[in-house]
């Protein structure tokens, strides 16, 4: 990952000006839609994963053996920030300003995205996601696949202790995975690995074997996230529900003080098993909901690190003394429909809206020209990305044609749900202006920011959102998001309830495919199904930015956007 700096004026633009610009048709491009989705084809027989090389094993998602990561035209391999001759300051405090929107510090029960910066500091996993998107050792020093790909044997690190002084071993691994799989636990991660891991076998104190119901290429990437966090069995059993407030793992930091809506502190684990880490004595997590305040704090030196900075905000820190920033490949942004409810249960109406949107205009205006227009679902940087997929681009004639098929030849009014923040309402107004060109009147309905994501789910107790802006983060393997968001099993368990047997079939075939070129063909077909159903209309692949003080070193961001603080240190 490279440092990117650019001269620029502070971007401030009013809602009214954006609307006026759009009405004038800024950056409006029209092109014919792509051909209809590819017809289903018989899947190739899954390749048998070969045994990995001798320790240490490094497995890139999509291959059963270690292969070198390579930069591509759409991906720059990130690198740690190393300053030649820099001397490391001993101890000290790292201050991270962000929104402390936390639910539980139990690594198997937490569902909140922001919580993961804490979880990755408290817990280790069997494997971890590297900055290049590869899978590297963590509590497992190496591992072996069986010839049929249905068992994985993990060889564990020795001498590792939990924060409570108890020992980590193979029994700890079995207890943790069994806990995730137990329906009584109520872990959201059960749906992530429950269909794959059938049982866990302890071979000896430092060897554990996972038995799988079928081969699974994404499993290692899944185990690098919450499904694979290793908690202290003793602490969970002794503390019960209180474990969520007093967590115990093997990670580089421990909880010192914890209160909602406050500055919370994690202190160094002096018995941490990775030599020399962590580098700071403590990490202070500053609860600052407003991104502009976060940026102001890092500019004044009140904070050291700010993450998830948007294109609209980054110009505040470009070329500012004492600061640096990193371009992070961002999330997939678009418009999500809930097809169970009117009016979005009509595919022709959804397609009409798809052809009314102008992705390039959204990038140019909302994301101030940073990033790229999105027409596919898998983002650049993912091996599942296909730049040739292009179904929906603004085509007003095509939009009106589908609107007539939906029974609205004279236009229609539709609800568009927006997070109740100034920036998100601005995005909705861009949607509103674009849709109006096709005689689709968008009625904007605001939802509190805290409820926005939950309001799309079927179990939401209030007025359910039917359609609006939606995005998700890249993961270690493209299967993870494509399954969680759209598969009838993964999506239904998340409350989405979209179901298409053809889509499920492609994903179920792809998950056992270790040959990523063959897996990519299946993901291309799966994306075609989603676009044909118009359940999600992609709009943009914008970058995000991490901003920090110049003296903070060691930053190398994995592609999942979750900050790992254990590698950061301060230069003298």
N, C-alpha and C positions, 0 to 999 in steps of 0.2 A: 504494500500500500504506500502511496507516495504522498508527500506534502504538497498541497495545492493552494497557491495564493494568487489573488487577482485583484487589480485595482477596481474599485467600484464605489458608486455613491450609495448611501443608505436607501433601501427600497421602501418607499412609502407610497401607497396608492389607495385611493378611496374606493369604496364599493360602487359609488355612482360612476366614477371614472372607468372602472373595469366594465361596468354594464354598458356605458356609452361606447367604449372601445369595441366590445363584442358586437353591439348593434351595428357598428360600422363594418363588421365582418373581418376583423383583424385575423390574419394568418389562416383564413378559411381555405382549405384545400378539399377538393372533391376527387374521388377516384372510385372506380368500379370495385365492388366487393369481390373477394376471392371466391373460388369455386366452392361448391357444396362440400361438406365434410367427407373425408375418405371413407369408403365403405369398409365394414369389418373384414379383416383378413385372418386366416387361420394362424394362430401364434406359432412361433418357432419353439422347438423343444428347449427347455431351460438348460443352459450350460452348467456343467457340474463344477462347483468351485474347487480349485486346487488348494492344497495345503499351503499356508503362507510360509515365507522364509523364516529362517531361524531368528531368534530374538536379537534386538528388539523389532517387533513387527509393526509396520506402519501400513494401514490399509486405507486407501482412498475410497470414498463411497462410490459404488458402482463397479468395483473390482474385488475379487477375492484375495488378490495378492497385492503387495505394495508396488505402486507405480509412481513415477515422478509427476508432481503437479506441474502444469505448464501454463504460461500466460497465453491468452488468446486475444483476439481483436476486441472482445467485449469484457475481458477480465484482466486486471493487473494483480499479480500475486502480492499480497500485503507483506510488509517486512517490519520488524521491530525498529523502534527509533533508537538507533545507536549513534552516539556522538563520539568520534575518535578522541581518545584521551580523557573522556569524561570520568570524573570520580564520583562514586556513589556516596550520598549522605547517609550516615547511619541513623536508622530509626526515623523519628518524626511522625507527622500526621498528614495523611492524604484527605482532602476535603472534596466531596463529590456532591454537587447541587443537582437535585432531580426531584421528581414527584414521588413522594413516599406513599404510593397507593398500594398498601400491602393488605394481604388477607391472612396468610398463615406462613410461619417459618418451618412448618413440617414439609420437607422436600417432596413427599408423596401426595400431599393434599393441596398445596398452593396451586392456584390457577392464574395468578396475576403476572403479566409480562414484566412489569417493573421490578417485581420481587426477585427476579432471577439474578440480578447483580449481587444480591445478598446470598442467595442459595449457592451460587458458585464460589463464594468466599467461605461458606460454612461447610460445604460437603465436597467430597471427591466422588468420582464415578469409576467404574471399571475402565472406561476409555474416555477420551476427551476429543473435542473437535478442535483441530489446529487452525492456525491463521490462514493456511492455504486451503481450508476445507477438507483436509485429510483427517483420518481417524488415527489418533496416537495413543500410546500407553498412558494410563493413569494408575489406578490401584491394581490393574492387571499389567504386568510387565510385558507379557506377550500372550498369544492365543493361537489355537489351531482349529481349522475346519475339518470335519469328517469328509470323506470322499463324496457322499451324497448331499452335503451341505445342510444336514439336519441336526448336527450337534456342533457346538462350539465349546472347546475346552480352554478355560482361562487359567493362566499361571500367575499367582498373585504376589504382590510386593510383600516382603517380610519385615517385621519390626514396626509396623504402623500401629499407632494408638489413636483411639477416639479421644475427644476432649475430656471425657470423664475418666481416662486412664485405662479403660478396658481395651482389649486387643482386637484388632481387625484380623479376620481369617475367613476361610471358606464358609464356615457356618454363618458368619455375618452376611455374606453375599446371599446365601440361600434364604435366610430370614427376611432380608429386604425385598428380594424379588417375590417371594411368597406373599409378603404383605401387600405389595402392589397388586398382585393377582387375586387376592382375597376380596370378594365382593363386599364383605363386611367392613373393609377399610374405607370404601367410598372414594378411592383414588381415581382421578380423571385419567391417570396413566394406564389403568387397566385396559381401556379400549385401545391404547397405543400398542402394547406388547402382548395383550391377552390372547389375541388370535394367532400368535406366533409361538410364544414360549409355553410349552406344555408342562414341563417340570424342570426342577433344578436338582442336580445330584452332587453331593460332596464326595470328592475322590480321596482327598487327604486334607490336612490343615491349610494348605496353600494351593490347592487345585480344585476347581469347581467346573462342572459341565452343565451347559444349558441344552436341554432336549427341545427341539423345535417340531411343530406340527408339519412344517414345510420349510424349504429354504427361504431365506429372507435377506435380500441385499441391504435394505435400510436398517436392519436391526441394530447394527453397531452405532449408527448415527442416532437412533432412538435412545440407546443406552447412554449416549453422551449428554442427554438432557435429563429432565425431571424423572423420567421412568427409571433412570439408572443411579439416582442419588443414593449414597450409602449412609444410612443413619445408624446411630448406636442402638442396637437392640435393647441393651440394658436400660438406657435412658428412656426410650419409648415406653417400655413396660413399667418402669418405676414412676414416670411422670404422668402417664396417661394423657388427658387433654391438655395439660400444662406444657407438654413438650412443644406445642406450637409457639409458645412464648419463650421457651428456654431450650432451644434446639442444641443437639450434640452431634457433631460429625467428626470427620478426620481432617477437615479443611484448614487452610492457612490462617483463618481468623475465627474468633469466637465472639459471641454476643456479650457486650458489656452492659449497655443500657438500651432499653427499647420502650418507646412510647409512641403512640400514633400522633401524627402532625407535630413532630418535634425533630431535633437533631439527635440522631441515634448513632451509637458508637460500636464498632467492632474492634477488638483488640487482638494483637498478634498471638498466634498459637506458638509458644516457645518450644513446643515439642513436635513441631511440624516435621514431617518425614522427608520432604524434598530439601536437599541441602541448600542452605543459604536463603531460602524463602520462608515467609514473605519479607519484604524489605522495609515496610513501614511498621512502626509500633502500633499504630491505630488508624482506622478509617472512619471518618465522620461523614455520615449521610445526612445532608442538609435538606429538609423538606421545603422545597420551593416550587409551588405549582406552576408559576408563570415562567415560560421560556425566556422572556425578555429580562426578567429579574435574574434568572440563572446566568444569562450572558453578561449582565451588568456585574454580577458578583465575580465572575472569572476575569473580567476586565480590570476590576479594582483590586484583585488579589485576595478577595474573601473566599474564593473557591479555587480549586485546582483543575477540575474536570467537569465538563458539561457534555452530555450525549444527546443524540436525536435532534440536533439542530437542523432546521429546515432551510431550503434555498432562500425563502423570504427573509430569514433572520441572519444568514451567514455573513452578509455584507457589513453587519455591525462589527465584525471582528477581523475582517480581512485587512492585512497590512497594519495591524495594531501592534505596537511595541509590547514585547513580553508574552505574546501569544502565538500559537500555531494551531493549525487545524488539519484534519484528515478527511478526505472524501471517502465515504463508505457507500458501497453499492446498496441501494435502498430497497424498499418494499414494492410489491405489486399493488398499484392503486387502480380502482375502477368503480363501477356501479353494480351493487348486489341487489337482486330481486328475490323476494320470498314468494314462490310460485303457488303456495297453498291458499292464498287469500286474494280477493278481488282488489284492484283490477288486474293484478299482475299474474293471475292464473291463466291469462291468455297469452300464448307464445307470440302471436302476431303483434300484440301491443308491445311486448318486450323487444321484439326485433325492430319495430318502428322507432323505439327510443334508441336502440343500438345504432341505427343508421342516422339518427339526428345528432348524436354526439360527435365532437371533433377533437380527437386526442391531441393532435399537435397544437391546437389552439389552447387547450388546457395546460399543456407544458409551457407554452410561450407566455401565457398570461398569469396563471396561478403559480407556476413554479419558476417564473421569470426566466424561462428559456434554459433552465438547468435540468439535465436528464434527457430522456427520450420518450417519444410517444410509444404507447404500448398497444399492441394488437393481439399478442399472445398472452398466455397466463404465466408460464414458467419464465422467470426473468433472465436478462443477460447475466453471464457469470455462472449460471446453472448449465450443466451439460444437457439438460432437457430443453433448453431454449431453442426455438426455431424462428429465425427472422423472416422466414417465408410464409408464416401463418399470418394472414391478414384478411379478416372477414368484415369487421365493422370499421368504417370510416365514414365521415359525413357525406351522405348522399340523400338529399332532401326528397327527391322524386321517389327513391326507394322507400324512404321512411313513410311517405304519404301512401304509397301503395300498400304497405303492411298495415297502416292505420285503417285503411278502408277494409282490408281483410278482417280486421278486428271489430268491424262494425261501427267505425267512427269516421266516415268520409268527410265530415265537417269539423273535425277536431275533437279533442277530449281533454278533460282535466284529471291530472293524476297527483297522488301525494308523493312528495319527496322529503325524506326525513333527514334532518341536519343536526349535528352536534351544536349545542347552543353557545358557540364561541364566535367571536368576530371573524376569525380566519375561515372557519368551516362554513359559516353562513355565506361568506364571499364565494367559496367554492360552489355552494348550492345555487347561488345567483348566476354563476357561469353556466351551470347545468340548465337553469331556468331560461336563460337567453338562447342557448343553443336549441333546446327543445321547442321553443316558441317558433323557430323558423319552420318547423314541420307541423304547426298548428297543435302542438301539445303544450297545454298550459300546466306548468308545475306549481302546485300549491305547497309552499315550504312549511314544514312542521318541525319545530325545534324540540330536541330532546336534551335533557341535562347531560353534560359531558360524562358524568359518572355512570349514567345508565345507558349510554348510546349502544355499546356492543351487546349488552345483555338484552336490550329491547328488540333485537332481531330474532331472538330465540323463542321457540314455541312455549317454553315454560315461564317466560317473563310474566310477572303478575300484573303489570300495567297494560297500557295501550301498546300493542306490538307494532314495531316499525315494519313497513312493507317493502321499502326500497330506498336506497341511499348510498352514499359513499362507503366503500369498504376497502380494506387493505390487509395484507398479511406479510409476515417477515420471511425471508429466505431461511432455509434450514440446511442441515448437513447433507440431506438427500432430498431430491425433488419430490419423491413419493410422499414425504411426510405431510406437506401442505396439501398436495393434490388429494390425498386420502382424507385428511382431517376436515377439509372444507367441503368436499363434494361427494365423497363415497357415501353410499347409503348407510354403511355401518359407522364410519367415523363421523360423518356429518350429522346423522340422526342422534348419536350420543351427545353431540355438542348442541343439539337443539335446532339444527338447520332443516332437517326433514326432507331435503331434496333427494330424489331417488331415480336413477336411470340404470337399468340392468346392463345396458351396453357399456356405459362408462365403468361400472363396477367390474365387468369382465376384463376390460383392458387393464385396469389397475391390478386386478388379481393375477393376471398373467405377467405384468411387468415386475411385480414385487419379487418373484422368484428368479428373475432374469439377471444374471451376473454380467452378461455381455451388454455393456451400456449402449452400444450402437443398436442392438435389438430392442433393448428397453426403451430407448428414445423413440423408436417407431411406434411403440404402443402408447407412450405418453403423447405423441403428436395426435394420434387417433382419439385419445381421451379428451384432449383439449378441443378437438373438433366437435365432439359431442356437446361439451359445455357451451361452446359458442353457438352451435346450432340450436340448442335449447334456450340460449340467451338468458342463462341464469346469472352470469357475470359478464359485464362488458368492460374489458380492460381499457385503461386510459393512459397511464403514465408509469414509467420506471424512474422516479426522481431519486437523486442521491440524498443521503443524509450526511451529517458532519459531526465529528467529535472535536471539541475545542478544549485545549488545555494550556496551562502555563508552559513557557519555554523550558523550564527546568525539569519537567516531568518526562521521564524516559521509560523505555521498555514496552511501549504500546504496540500491539499487533492484534488487530481485531479479527476474530473468527467471523465467517460470513453470516452467522445467525443474529448479529447485532447486539448480543449480550456482552456487556463489558466484563472482563476478568481482571480484578484488581490485584491479584497475587503477583503479577509480573511487573507492575509499575514501581518505579523508584525515582528519587529526587537527586538531581545532579548538584554537586557542591558548587 
